[in-house]
C-alpha cells in the first residue's frame, strides 16, 4: 500500500506486487511449517523487509521533493 498523493510509477507497482507476493508466501510458510524460527521463514521475512524498506525510501524521497516544491 502506497501512502502518498502521487500516482505510482511502474517501478513502485512492481515493488508493491513483490511485497504482496512475498507477504502471502510468508503467511503460507508460517502456517505450513508452524514456526517463525525456521530458516526458510526467516529468509522470506528478510527478503520482504528489503522490499518494504526500498518502497519506504522511495516514498520518503518523494515526500521530501514535495516539501521542497511547496517551499517554506
N, CA and C atoms as an extended XYZ file, in Angstrom:
216
Properties=species:S:1:pos:R:3:atomname:S:1:resname:S:1:resid:I:1 pbc="F F F"
N         0.834       -1.165        0.000 N   UNK     1
C         0.000        0.000        0.000 CA  UNK     1
C         0.886        1.237        0.000 C   UNK     1
N         0.672        2.103       -0.952 N   UNK     2
C         1.442        3.338       -1.043 CA  UNK     2
C         0.628        4.453       -0.405 C   UNK     2
N         1.215        5.094        0.594 N   UNK     3
C         0.532        6.186        1.279 CA  UNK     3
C         1.132        7.484        0.764 C   UNK     3
N         0.543        7.992       -0.283 N   UNK     4
C         1.040        9.201       -0.920 CA  UNK     4
C        -0.014        9.693       -1.892 C   UNK     4
N         0.117       10.943       -2.295 N   UNK     5
C        -0.842       11.509       -3.235 CA  UNK     5
C        -0.381       11.418       -4.674 C   UNK     5
N         0.720       10.748       -4.933 N   UNK     6
C         1.218       10.655       -6.298 CA  UNK     6
C         0.778        9.339       -6.934 C   UNK     6
N         0.811        9.308       -8.229 N   UNK     7
C         0.468        8.104       -8.973 CA  UNK     7
C         1.705        7.212       -9.020 C   UNK     7
N         1.574        5.950       -8.604 N   UNK     8
C         2.737        5.065       -8.586 CA  UNK     8
C         3.276        4.840      -10.000 C   UNK     8
N         4.593        4.850      -10.113 N   UNK     9
C         5.183        4.549      -11.405 CA  UNK     9
C         5.349        3.035      -11.537 C   UNK     9
N         5.868        2.602      -12.652 N   UNK    10
C         5.988        1.167      -12.915 CA  UNK    10
C         6.870        0.475      -11.886 C   UNK    10
N         7.968        1.130      -11.518 N   UNK    11
C         8.885        0.532      -10.538 CA  UNK    11
C         8.183        0.313       -9.189 C   UNK    11
N         7.429        1.310       -8.734 N   UNK    12
C         6.705        1.172       -7.472 CA  UNK    12
C         5.655        0.070       -7.562 C   UNK    12
N         4.979       -0.008       -8.680 N   UNK    13
C         3.970       -1.051       -8.863 CA  UNK    13
C         4.594       -2.434       -8.786 C   UNK    13
N         5.758       -2.580       -9.353 N   UNK    14
C         6.469       -3.862       -9.309 CA  UNK    14
C         6.863       -4.200       -7.871 C   UNK    14
N         7.364       -3.196       -7.148 N   UNK    15
C         7.768       -3.405       -5.755 CA  UNK    15
C         6.558       -3.789       -4.904 C   UNK    15
N         5.460       -3.074       -5.076 N   UNK    16
C         4.240       -3.371       -4.309 CA  UNK    16
C         3.745       -4.779       -4.612 C   UNK    16
N         3.775       -5.153       -5.871 N   UNK    17
C         3.356       -6.506       -6.254 CA  UNK    17
C         4.257       -7.547       -5.590 C   UNK    17
N         5.556       -7.305       -5.598 N   UNK    18
C         6.509       -8.236       -4.986 CA  UNK    18
C         6.273       -8.335       -3.477 C   UNK    18
N         5.991       -7.197       -2.834 N   UNK    19
C         5.702       -7.193       -1.396 CA  UNK    19
C         4.472       -8.052       -1.099 C   UNK    19
N         3.427       -7.850       -1.870 N   UNK    20
C         2.193       -8.610       -1.666 CA  UNK    20
C         2.428      -10.103       -1.887 C   UNK    20
N         3.202      -10.423       -2.921 N   UNK    21
C         3.509      -11.821       -3.230 CA  UNK    21
C         4.319      -12.466       -2.096 C   UNK    21
N         5.378      -11.782       -1.653 N   UNK    22
C         6.216      -12.318       -0.577 CA  UNK    22
C         5.450      -12.426        0.737 C   UNK    22
N         4.603      -11.454        0.993 N   UNK    23
C         3.794      -11.485        2.217 CA  UNK    23
C         2.917      -12.733        2.241 C   UNK    23
N         2.294      -13.042        1.108 N   UNK    24
C         1.453      -14.234        1.047 CA  UNK    24
C         2.279      -15.504        1.198 C   UNK    24
N         3.456      -15.536        0.570 N   UNK    25
C         4.356      -16.690        0.718 CA  UNK    25
C         4.768      -16.866        2.177 C   UNK    25
N         5.058      -15.757        2.841 N   UNK    26
C         5.468      -15.808        4.242 CA  UNK    26
C         4.338      -16.341        5.120 C   UNK    26
N         3.141      -15.831        4.910 N   UNK    27
C         1.989      -16.314        5.687 CA  UNK    27
C         1.805      -17.816        5.479 C   UNK    27
N         1.847      -18.249        4.228 N   UNK    28
C         1.676      -19.674        3.934 CA  UNK    28
C         2.786      -20.517        4.546 C   UNK    28
N         4.013      -20.024        4.486 N   UNK    29
C         5.143      -20.766        5.046 CA  UNK    29
C         4.995      -20.927        6.553 C   UNK    29
N         4.609      -19.850        7.236 N   UNK    30
C         4.427      -19.931        8.695 CA  UNK    30
C         3.309      -20.911        9.042 C   UNK    30
N         2.230      -20.866        8.274 N   UNK    31
C         1.119      -21.789        8.543 CA  UNK    31
C         1.512      -23.239        8.256 C   UNK    31
N         2.259      -23.464        7.183 N   UNK    32
C         2.678      -24.825        6.826 CA  UNK    32
C         3.725      -25.383        7.782 C   UNK    32
N         4.717      -24.565        8.093 N   UNK    33
C         5.851      -25.013        8.906 CA  UNK    33
C         5.529      -24.900       10.396 C   UNK    33
N         4.602      -24.002       10.734 N   UNK    34
C         4.188      -23.779       12.111 CA  UNK    34
C         5.347      -23.294       12.988 C   UNK    34
N         6.162      -22.415       12.400 N   UNK    35
C         7.304      -21.878       13.145 CA  UNK    35
C         7.725      -20.543       12.549 C   UNK    35
N         8.044      -19.615       13.436 N   UNK    36
C         8.608      -18.338       12.999 CA  UNK    36
C        10.133      -18.409       12.939 C   UNK    36
N        10.704      -19.449       13.495 N   UNK    37
C        12.162      -19.572       13.600 CA  UNK    37
C        12.795      -20.430       12.513 C   UNK    37
N        11.982      -20.978       11.637 N   UNK    38
C        12.502      -21.801       10.553 CA  UNK    38
C        13.358      -20.954        9.614 C   UNK    38
N        14.455      -21.529        9.128 N   UNK    39
C        15.383      -20.789        8.261 CA  UNK    39
C        14.689      -20.224        7.022 C   UNK    39
N        13.829      -21.002        6.398 N   UNK    40
C        13.116      -20.547        5.199 CA  UNK    40
C        12.201      -19.368        5.519 C   UNK    40
N        11.496      -19.450        6.648 N   UNK    41
C        10.592      -18.365        7.067 CA  UNK    41
C        11.397      -17.091        7.316 C   UNK    41
N        12.529      -17.230        7.968 N   UNK    42
C        13.389      -16.073        8.247 CA  UNK    42
C        13.901      -15.455        6.951 C   UNK    42
N        14.307      -16.289        5.999 N   UNK    43
C        14.779      -15.780        4.707 CA  UNK    43
C        13.670      -15.019        3.974 C   UNK    43
N        12.467      -15.570        3.970 N   UNK    44
C        11.338      -14.877        3.334 CA  UNK    44
C        11.066      -13.543        4.023 C   UNK    44
N        11.100      -13.553        5.338 N   UNK    45
C        10.857      -12.334        6.104 CA  UNK    45
C        11.906      -11.270        5.807 C   UNK    45
N        13.152      -11.670        5.717 N   UNK    46
C        14.224      -10.724        5.419 CA  UNK    46
C        14.105      -10.168        4.004 C   UNK    46
N        13.716      -11.027        3.071 N   UNK    47
C        13.519      -10.553        1.691 CA  UNK    47
C        12.356       -9.561        1.631 C   UNK    47
N        11.292       -9.869        2.342 N   UNK    48
C        10.145       -8.965        2.406 CA  UNK    48
C        10.557       -7.627        3.022 C   UNK    48
N        11.338       -7.671        4.087 N   UNK    49
C        11.838       -6.440        4.725 CA  UNK    49
C        12.609       -5.576        3.735 C   UNK    49
N        13.401       -6.201        2.889 N   UNK    50
C        14.201       -5.471        1.904 CA  UNK    50
C        13.308       -4.681        0.945 C   UNK    50
N        12.267       -5.324        0.455 N   UNK    51
C        11.355       -4.646       -0.476 CA  UNK    51
C        10.549       -3.551        0.216 C   UNK    51
N        10.126       -3.811        1.450 N   UNK    52
C         9.385       -2.792        2.193 CA  UNK    52
C        10.263       -1.570        2.419 C   UNK    52
N        11.505       -1.793        2.808 N   UNK    53
C        12.434       -0.687        3.021 CA  UNK    53
C        12.672        0.082        1.726 C   UNK    53
N        12.814       -0.619        0.634 N   UNK    54
C        13.011        0.017       -0.666 CA  UNK    54
C        11.827        0.935       -0.999 C   UNK    54
N        10.616        0.469       -0.760 N   UNK    55
C         9.433        1.276       -1.035 CA  UNK    55
C         9.349        2.469       -0.085 C   UNK    55
N         9.673        2.254        1.178 N   UNK    56
C         9.651        3.354        2.144 CA  UNK    56
C        10.652        4.441        1.770 C   UNK    56
N        11.845        4.045        1.343 N   UNK    57
C        12.848        5.026        0.927 CA  UNK    57
C        12.359        5.820       -0.273 C   UNK    57
N        11.740        5.130       -1.205 N   UNK    58
C        11.226        5.795       -2.401 CA  UNK    58
C        10.138        6.801       -2.026 C   UNK    58
N         9.223        6.402       -1.166 N   UNK    59
C         8.147        7.298       -0.738 CA  UNK    59
C         8.685        8.462        0.084 C   UNK    59
N         9.684        8.228        0.925 N   UNK    60
C        10.284        9.293        1.718 CA  UNK    60
C        10.938       10.322        0.800 C   UNK    60
N        11.625        9.833       -0.198 N   UNK    61
C        12.276       10.716       -1.161 CA  UNK    61
C        11.243       11.586       -1.875 C   UNK    61
N        10.126       11.001       -2.253 N   UNK    62
C         9.067       11.760       -2.933 CA  UNK    62
C         8.457       12.811       -2.008 C   UNK    62
N         8.287       12.471       -0.730 N   UNK    63
C         7.744       13.453        0.223 CA  UNK    63
C         8.695       14.624        0.400 C   UNK    63
N        10.003       14.344        0.436 N   UNK    64
C        10.982       15.425        0.545 CA  UNK    64
C        10.898       16.351       -0.661 C   UNK    64
N        10.772       15.775       -1.844 N   UNK    65
C        10.658       16.579       -3.062 CA  UNK    65
C         9.406       17.446       -3.017 C   UNK    65
N         8.302       16.869       -2.540 N   UNK    66
C         7.052       17.614       -2.445 CA  UNK    66
C         7.196       18.791       -1.472 C   UNK    66
N         7.866       18.570       -0.336 N   UNK    67
C         8.059       19.630        0.646 CA  UNK    67
C         8.921       20.749        0.082 C   UNK    67
N         9.943       20.381       -0.678 N   UNK    68
C        10.827       21.396       -1.266 CA  UNK    68
C        10.074       22.233       -2.301 C   UNK    68
N         9.177       21.595       -3.043 N   UNK    69
C         8.389       22.325       -4.041 CA  UNK    69
C         7.410       23.277       -3.372 C   UNK    69
N         6.880       22.859       -2.218 N   UNK    70
C         5.902       23.685       -1.502 CA  UNK    70
C         6.535       24.913       -0.892 C   UNK    70
N         7.820       24.852       -0.632 N   UNK    71
C         8.520       25.999       -0.054 CA  UNK    71
C         8.386       26.063        1.445 C   UNK    71
N         8.896       27.167        2.030 N   UNK    72
C         8.898       27.276        3.497 CA  UNK    72
C         7.532       27.461        4.097 C   UNK    72
